[in-house]
Amino acid sequence: MQQNRDRAGHGPAQPDRARRTALMRIGALCGLAGLGDLGLLADALAAAPAGKRAGAPEFLSPAELQLTGVLADLVIPRTDTPGALDVGAHRMVDHLLAVCAEAPAQAAYKAGLARIDGAARAGGGKPFIALPAPRQVALLQALDAGSAPFGPADQGFFRQLKGYVAFAYYTSEAGASQELAYLPVPGGFKGDVKVTRSTHAWAI
Amino acid sequence: MNAPASFYIKSTPERFDAIVVGSGITGGWAAKELTERGLKTLMIERGRPVEHGVDYIGENRDPWTMPNRGKVDAKVAEEQFAIQRQCYAFDEHTKQFFNNDRDMPYSTPDGRPFSWIRGNQLGGKSLMWARQSYRWSDLDFEANLKDGHGVDWPIRYADLAPWYSHVERHVGISGNRDGMAVLPDGEFLKPFEFNAVEAALKQKFDAKYAPARMIIGRTANLNTAGEQHLAQGRGPCQARSTCHRGCSFGAYFSTQSSTLPAALKTGRLRIATDSIVHSVLYDPKTNRATGVRVIDADTMETREYHARVVILCASTLGSTAVLLNSTSEAFPNGLANSSGALGHYLTDHLWSAGADGRVEGFDDHYYQGRRPTGTYIPRFRNVVDKHPDFVRGYALAGGAAREGWQSAAWKPGFGKDYKAMIRKPGPWRFSLGGQGEMLPRYENGISLHPTKKDKWGMPLLHVDVTHGDNDRKMRKDMADSAGNILEYLGLKDVKTKMATETEYPPGLAIHEMGTARMGRDPKTSVLNGWNQAHDVPNLFVTDGASMASGAWQNPSLTFMALTARACAYAVDQMKAGTI
């Protein structure tokens, strides 16, 4: 699976090390340094400032926010540009769920997170965020395809999550202007420009 | 500028030459024409003042600077904008320009929704209109006479053609001279370009479906700014396509960018904002309107303004509501309503039926900038041949674009490759959506609610509109023919779409027209061929209320031309002493 490459590239041979590295980075992005304990990191991640939004989550529980952060990082990781977690996408998702979502969408989101964690625990007792990276990726691949242990409803949730993460990321400054091409005042309309290898899609 | 330091007034003993009720697309035009022709004019607006540029608070905001990234707080939307939120242009950048549905409710019968989209500020809906600007032709003005639905229009294209030219030159319409009989050419600025896919599809479409053609949408955006537009303080379009947030470049036509500066330049305009017109004052001895009574939106106090002539430009439903509420012994059922036609024959455009699909290839073509218009296939049904199921016809508006991150949720995958895929322009898509003519029927209309009142004590407007048999058949054909066209053009995954009337209620095309229709016969119509009330000669209605039928084109340009023509006529009559 193509999506597997990046995370597996951290080294399936050393999954714990890779997981620790990834979580350390998440901690660092949230303004925390030198955390060695994953449980402590988990708590800190939920409480830490990310992007410009700090403090307690508005709608999600701290654990749900944390899981959203890990999922956001898996959906849109850091590459040559910042990733979803770098721009605080999980905080924005929490905010949008709190303020702009209707009750059914809110409930669907929480239920979807619970099913992901349920599937993770069913496979070995650990919550999703504590799984080795390859296992996380494998679960998301099943989720994306709606295949066992997931079904079509879960696939629908993953679309909802990807929609939220993409929205939060591509409307962020880095997502819009570094990852994509952001031209707020084009100065006029050109009907036909050539696509080159360096062409990025328009952010707006 | 010889405008006074403040042109805003509240109370005044002054008797004006003219009162214009409303400040939107037609109110602005009335103010411009009347003041430029020498009349001391008072413009009355129920909403607050909006100053060009300064009050465009949603403009020039990067998405990441908006608290909700452009989305509207769900609770606010539900409690205050339950209707307005259905409008495509309603978002976090623009919501201040929309009517507050909690404060200004209206009523509809159970199971027959009507979505009334309203502006509530100086400039009205001219600030967030869709700017598509098309002339009508005699196919439209003769339709009522030929098929018997509605009364015969008292005017023909030749009556309006010079006034179309008059308003087009001032407004600035970017469009191509296409030479089509169903859609007469106007005084155009340079048209916007097709993109590569549209250019290819147009070629294929035109060859197959002649005399139908795919053209570029004609829009009130300055693709180039002429001298007359620069003189209004306007500059060329920057292709941001954020028009409905307000444009401080003045690149699209609005009251604020165009007609208001012209009217203020004369020094003869005064404006009363936050003034809800309760009724038109009427003197039975002279059979003349003498002014208006207003309720102050903030203080609830009542005051009167007086003038020699009254022009209603308060929006299609707004103007008629004022007349219905202007009762007297002489006109117990509403002013100028001896015909009984007032409040009836409401139409909107038939909408939300069409098709879309994916276009293969063109991978190395893209576009730069966000074009504030699309493609347009003018009416082709019942032009040459006769459709077996329905009379009249529709346009198909559309456009091609490449998918962007907005469709990311539906793309498979996640991670680095997923991100890399979204970085590249996605597949091309092309869509067509119908905009069809709804027949004017007596039973579709508005009335004043017998008991319910708003917080100013004004009776609620009761709106009762349904689609008829002809309307339903036409909507189906809009979707079917859009799908057939896309299939012929070689698109993949073609899907036709037709929303139900509950999903997409009448009104939501925001092209409501009629309820104070023009006509030749005072017994069956409210206004004559000059938008002048048959019953009360110094009373005019020049907005969408005056329309005897709705045609299929976006109507605002026609409202403007009718307004300018009516105002010139009113001034001539005043000078001649007949009113």
Interface residues (C-beta under 8 A of the other chain):
Chain A: Q2 Q3 N4 R5 D6 R7 L74 V75 I76 P77 T79 G83 M92 H95 L96 V99 C100 A101 E102 V137 L140 D144 A145 R159 Q160 K162 G163 A166 F167 A168 Y170 T171 S172 E173 A176 E179 L180 L183 P184 V185 P186 G187 G188 F189 K190 G191 D192 V193 K194 V195 T199 H200 A201 W202 A203 I204
Chain B: N60 D62 P63 W64 N68 R69 G70 K71 V72 D73 A74 K75 F192 E193 F194 N195 A196 E198 A199 N223 P236 C237 Q238 A239 R240 D363 D364 H365 Y366 Y367 Q368 G369 R370 R371 R402 G404 W405 Q406 A408 A409 W410 K411 P412 G413 F414 G415 K416 D417 Y418 K419 A420 I422 R423 K424 P425 G426
